[in-house]
Amino acid sequence: MRIHSDRAFNASLPHTLLDKYVLFYNIVFPKQNMFAPHYTLMPDGCGTLSLTFDGKDILAEVWGASVTPTLLGVEPNKYQVMLLIQLSPCGLYQITHCHQAEFADKRILLNSVDKELYNSLCHAFETASTVAELFGLCDMILYSRMEYRIVSDALLSATKTILDNQGQILVAELAQKVGYSERQLNRLFLMQIGMNAKSYARLVRFNYVLSHIQKSPCFFAALSQQAGYYDQSHFDKDFKAISGITPQDYLRTMSDFYYDASDVSSTLSSRRDNL
């Protein structure tokens, strides 16, 4: 393993041609005890390609679309370097061509899913000597999977509509907008994202709430109304059903959680736009 960096976290956007499918890259060099025992990833409906090196072996995994919180705890502390390729909700389908319902909330060895992709990414991970070089190699490897787009226009339109409405849209209305029946639309979401349309919209609304709590904590009654919940009781119940804790407990323990990969992507995009 040749790569090194003076920074613990090294995040970067992919080439613009990959924007629809890759949110960002992050190369992490964990320091001793950097990750706490309760470190948890909040669900955001996105998949991830993960390569880690513990000083001896490379572990390459596919992380399916996250639907529930994932407790990582101190696991990352045992690695010398980690390459995380954070994908958009439909990115894993475009890259692997696999039915995504089989991947949701699972960690699967990349070698068992796509041997060619496994060999290419492992070679890049082993041979790159700089962070920038590894990012460039990832761009080339993943762009080779974009020759034929298999993600449907209807899905791209539906996910954009959900995001534009912060998850506050009925499936019936969404289906009408893209010209599908509700059953057809849900089949599309299950195949290309790994969950039905309602579940995806629910996660989008949940992450909208998290972003507001993280950036500017406010009264939950006002936030629940802003996020389209019937009342604060409904807000509290839905938040706990997805995250496993109440909004109040989350606010007290935010440092234990990592949320909403799209927020990192948005920050990086703003930096690129200002260059």
URKAMO-V177661 format. One record per backbone hydrogen bond with DSSP energy under -0.5 kcal/mol. CO is the residue of the C=O (numbers start at 1). NH is the residue of the N-H. Records with the same first field share a line. If there is no record, write none. Layout:
BEGIN
CO: NH, NH
END
This chain:
BEGIN
8: 29
10: 27
12: 25
15: 18
16: 19
18: 21, 22
21: 88
24: 86
25: 12
26: 28, 84
27: 10
28: 30, 82
31: 34
36: 39
39: 72, 73
40: 42, 258
41: 70
46: 66
47: 87
48: 50, 63
49: 85
50: 61
51: 83
52: 59
53: 80, 81
57: 54
58: 60
59: 52
60: 110
61: 50, 63
62: 64, 108
63: 48
65: 105
66: 45
69: 71
70: 41, 72
72: 75
74: 77
75: 78
76: 79
81: 53
82: 28, 84
83: 51, 85
84: 26, 86
85: 49, 87
86: 23, 24
88: 47, 91, 92
90: 94
91: 95
92: 96
93: 97
99: 102
100: 103, 104
103: 106
106: 64, 108
108: 62
109: 112, 113
110: 113, 114
114: 118
115: 119
116: 120
117: 121
118: 122
119: 123
120: 124
121: 125
122: 126
123: 127
124: 128
126: 2
129: 4
130: 134
131: 135
132: 136
133: 137
134: 138
135: 139
136: 140
137: 141
138: 142
139: 143
140: 144
142: 145
143: 146
144: 147
147: 149
152: 156
153: 157
154: 158
155: 159
156: 160
157: 161
158: 162
159: 163
160: 164
161: 165
162: 167
163: 166
165: 168
167: 169
170: 174
171: 175
172: 176
173: 177
174: 178
175: 179, 180
181: 185
182: 186
183: 187
184: 188
185: 189
186: 190
187: 191
188: 192
189: 193, 194, 195
190: 101
191: 100
196: 200
197: 201
198: 202
199: 203
200: 204
201: 205
202: 206
203: 207
204: 208
205: 209
206: 210
207: 211
208: 212
209: 213
210: 214
211: 215
212: 216
219: 223
220: 224
221: 225
222: 226
223: 227
224: 229
225: 228
231: 235
232: 236
233: 237
234: 238
235: 239
236: 240
237: 241
238: 242
239: 243
240: 244
242: 69
246: 250
247: 251
248: 252
249: 253
250: 253
251: 254
253: 256
254: 257
256: 40
258: 42
260: 263, 264
261: 264, 265
262: 266
263: 267
264: 268
265: 269
266: 270
267: 271
268: 272
269: 273
270: 274
272: 275
END
